[in-house]
Amino acid sequence: MKRFVCMLVVLSLLLLVSCTGKDIPGVTKQESGTVDSSTEEKGGNESEETEKTEKAVPYTFDKTATIEKQVLVDENGIKITAEEIDFSGFFGPKIVALVENNTSRDVTIQARDGSVNGGMVETNFTFDLIAGEKSREEIRFAKSDMELYGIAAVECLEFGLLVSDSRNWETVLNVDNITVNTSAEKTEWNYLEGYDEVLYGGGGIKICLNKKAAPSTPVGTKLTVGIENKTERSLNVKANGVKLDGISVGSVLTAEVLPDKTVVLEMSFSEWELKSLNVNGAKEMSLKFTVSDADTKETVFETEEITVYLAE
């Protein structure tokens, strides 16, 4: 019986040590030179995670700009008045507009070819409006695309509008190059400055590559391509014959670039495809570009094969 009681006392002391961490007479502490590997590993991971968190600075931009109330469209019975710019919400900046359908038919209104400060971005503006009705809507511009350009303040918003009959899709109105200037101070826009390599330059067209993020990420997932169009026509640009270390992978880039606009895109490769092709840590990429007229589909030019060294 005494032996059983002693065992209970010892167990109680051990539990007390584990819970309080205090020194208990008769219980030997771990030697000072011994370190719990699990604790050390955990501390190391926490340190790494903290370091990553400190390095990851979220994208932001100035949100103090305003716009004047202005009529954007007043034609064929469709009137759109921009009332204000709103920076709330997750998607990005948005123009709050009063839309009036003064026609005798229901219409579908879509925004397209959006840009912020000359950099082309995704726009979100599609809705139906019944004949004789009016509605307050929002024309949204993607913040995620703005981040690729590093836009610090919204100076100028541009887009086009397509208005169609909701029943037979007959075009009611097609408007290009609607421009809304803000109160932000105007600056020069040169989005390709600082890119690593010029892949093609000539005839008012410039294609550049930024590969700075490549070494720390899976091959290709953060390669950024910038395309500048200084011609007077819209162009389609497509990458062909893309290879990593001589192994063909799918075409990963296509874009329409409006006159006097720039497009910035991230090249992406399927992780599954890279594994299946046994491509890991590629040192070079080769590709060709085909540029065609966006309206006539006529080929403007094709480049020779271009080789880019991703790692030394």
Sequence and secondary structure as in RCSB ss.txt:
>XXXX:A:sequence
MKRFVCMLVVLSLLLLVSCTGKDIPGVTKQESGTVDSSTEEKGGNESEETEKTEKAVPYTFDKTATIEKQVLVDE
NGIKITAEEIDFSGFFGPKIVALVENNTSRDVTIQARDGSVNGGMVETNFTFDLIAGEKSREEIRFAKSDMELYG
IAAVECLEFGLLVSDSRNWETVLNVDNITVNTSAEKTEWNYLEGYDEVLYGGGGIKICLNKKAAPSTPVGTKLTV
GIENKTERSLNVKANGVKLDGISVGSVLTAEVLPDKTVVLEMSFSEWELKSLNVNGAKEMSLKFTVSDADTKETV
FETEEITVYLAE
>XXXX:A:secstr
 HHHHHHHHHHHHHHHHHHH    TT     TT   HHHHHHHHHHHHHHHHHHH      B       EEEEEE
TTEEEEEEEEE  SSS  EEEEEEEE SSS EEEEEEEEEETTEE  EE EEEE TT EEEEEEEE HHHHHHHT
  B  EEEEEEEEEETTT  EEEEEEEEEEE SS      TTTT SEEEEEETTEEEEEE TTGGGSSTTTTEEE
EEEE SSS EEEEEEEEEETTEE     EEEE TTEEEEEEE   HHHHHHTT  S  EEEEEEEEEETTT  EE
EE   EEEE   
